[in-house]
Amino acid sequence: MHGGPSAATRPGWPQDGYGPVPLAAMGYFVLMPNPRGSFGEGERFTKAVRLSMGYGDLRDILAGVDRVESQYPIDDKRLGLTGWSYGGFMSMFAPTQTHRFKAAVVGAGLSDWESYYGENSIDEWMIPFFGASVYQDPQAYAKSSAINFIRNDKTPSLIVVGQYDGECPAPQSFEYWHALRAMGVAAELVVYAGEGHGFHKPKDSRDVLERALRWFGKYLGTETTAGNG
């Protein structure tokens, strides 16, 4: 799931980094959806997550999974999800709303919109989506916060984040990891020293990829495939 939410995955096949190519090479079918909130379908579509972050876009993502499963031999019992930034938020929020995914890899996620408002360095973008600041309407932020539904989350999650991430600060990942552990859900947190929102050290990018493949391999029952890379 892409970042944003106002962004889009365009037709293409990225050739490096933590993305579809390594996953597909290991035998995974990779779906890269553009749910409501994305660019490309007009202004109304892009604004469609306003005051409803995580809800309509999750319905679109699940509809996309259903469509793929109707056309290709996908094992519905071995679905994973992953994303970075807003995609990381969706990777935290989705498991609190559905048990369909059996493993998640969360990159630079966002677990609590209320605390996030006071932690990040880019809060100007939030008012158009939530209608007011968190101080004026905290409930608008609370209803889309994964942390408030954490008792529903049963999905083993690998959580990765940069130490100096200003856009999705590391405390958001720590809060989610801490909550999963308290609920007895398998969770691993890795904070990368010196990294920001986008990783610049090749060794760290490779480490994220290797950890992600091992995590999916363990919890999606694909360890043999993942081990052949």
N, C-alpha and C positions, 0 to 999 in steps of 0.2 A: 504494500500500500504506500502510495507516494506521500510526500510531505505537503505542506501547504497550510490549510486545505486547498487554497486557491493555487493550484498547480495542475500539471497533467503529465501522464506518461505518454510520450509520442511513439509512433511506430518506429521501431529500430531495435537494435540488439547491442547494448553496451558491452564493451569488450574487456573491461577491467573492473576491479573493485568488488565489493560485496553486492552482488546483483543477480540477475537471472541466469547468466551464462554458467557460473560454477554450479548452481543448483541444478540446472537442466543437464549439465554434463554428468552429474551424479545420478541421473535417472528420475528427477522430479519433474512433474508437469507444473509450469509456473504461470499463474494468472496474474496479470498486472492491471487491475481495474481502474477506471476513471469514474468513481461514483459521484453523486451530486456533491457540489462544492468545487468540483474540478473546472478548469478552463476547457473550452472547446465546444460547448453546447449552448452558448448564449449567457447573457447576464442573469436571467432568472434561474437558470440551472446552477450557476456559480453561487448565487445567494441562497440556494435552497437549504443550506445547513444553518442559516442564521437562526439563533435561539433554539437550535436542536442539534448541537454538535454531537456526532457519534451515533445518532439514531437512524436518520434516513440514509446516511451514507453506508451504515452497516447493512441495512436492508438491501441496498443496491449491490453491495459486495456479495452477500449471500445469494442474491438472485443470479449474480454472475457465476458463482460456484455451481448453482443448480443447472444453469445453462450448459456449462462445460461438462458437467457430469452426464447430462443427457446426450452428449455427442461423443464423448471419449471415455475410455475405460479407466476412470479415476476411482480409487478406493476411498469411499467417503469416511471410512473408519481411520484413515491416516492423513488427515488434513492438518497442515501447519499454517501459521501466518507470521508475517514479519513486515516491518516497515521502520522508517527512520523519521524523526521529528513528528509531524502530525501523523505520519504512518506509525510511529512509535506509540503515540497516544492511542490510535486505533488498535494497536496490538495489545495495549493494556485494557482498553475499554471493552473491546469485543468479547473477551472471555468472561466478563461480568454479566453479559447479556445472553450468551449462548455457550453451550458445552460442545459445540460441533468441532471445535479445533482441539487437537490433542497435544499440540506443542506450539510455543511461541518464541520468537527471537525479537526482542524489543530494543530498537536502536534509538538512543536519545529521546526517550519517551516523556510523557506528561501524565501524571497520575491524579493530580489535584488542582483543578483550575483556580480554586480560591487561593491557595498558598502560592501557586505559580505566578499569579498576578503581581505579587510583591517581590518575586525572586528574579524574574527575567529582565533582559535588557531591551525588549522589543514590544512592550505592552501596548503601544499605540494602536496596533492592529486589532486588538481584542474588542473594543467598544462597538465597532460596526457589526460584529458577529453576535455579541451578547446583548446589545442594546443599551448598556450602561456600564459603568465601572463596577468592579466587585464590591466596592464600598457602598454603592447605591442599590445594587440588586444582587446580593450574594447567592440567592437561590438559583438564579439563571446559570451561575457557574457550578453550583453544587450538583445540579441534576445531570451534568455531563462529566462528573468526576468519577473515575474508576474507583477511587479509594472509598467512595460512599457505598459501593456495591460489592466490596471485596469479598464478602462472605459467599457470594455466588461463584467466585472464580475457582476453578479446579484445574486450570491449565498449567502444566510445567513451563516455566518461563526463564529463559536466559536474557539478562538485562545488561546492556552495555552502554556506556556514556563517557564522554570526555570530561576530564577534571575541570576544565575551564569553560565548559559550554555555557554561554550566556543566553542562548535562545531557548534551550530546554535544560535548565541547570541540573546538575547531578543530584541535589536533594530530592528531586522528583522521582528519580530512579531508586534512590535509597528508600524513600517512603513506600514505594510499591513493593520492593524486595522485602522490606521489613514486614509489611502487611501479609504478603503471601506466606512468609515463614511462620508468622503467628497463626495463620489459618491451616498450617500443616501441608501447604502446597510446595512441591519441589521448585526451588528458585535459586538462581546463581546471579550474582552481581559482579561486574567487572568495570572498574573505573580506570580509564587510561590516562596516565600521568602526562601533563603538558598538552593534551589534545583539547580542541574546542568542539564546535558543533559538527564541523566536517573534519575528518581525520587527515593529517598530512604526513604522518610517518608510515611508510610502506609496511614496516613490520607490524604496526598496530592494525592496519587494514587487513593484513593477512591473518593476524591472530583472530580478529572478529570472524572472518570467513571460516577458519578452521574450527573455532568454537561452535559456530552456527551449524556447520555440517555434522559435528559430533552430537550436538543437542538434538537436532532433527533425527539423526540416525538412531539415537537412543530411544526417543519417545515416539517416533513414528514407525519403529520396527524396520528401519532401513540400514542398520549398522553394517551389514555385509556390503551393501552398495557403497555407502559413504566411506568405508575403509579402503576402497580400491583406488582412491584418488591419489 
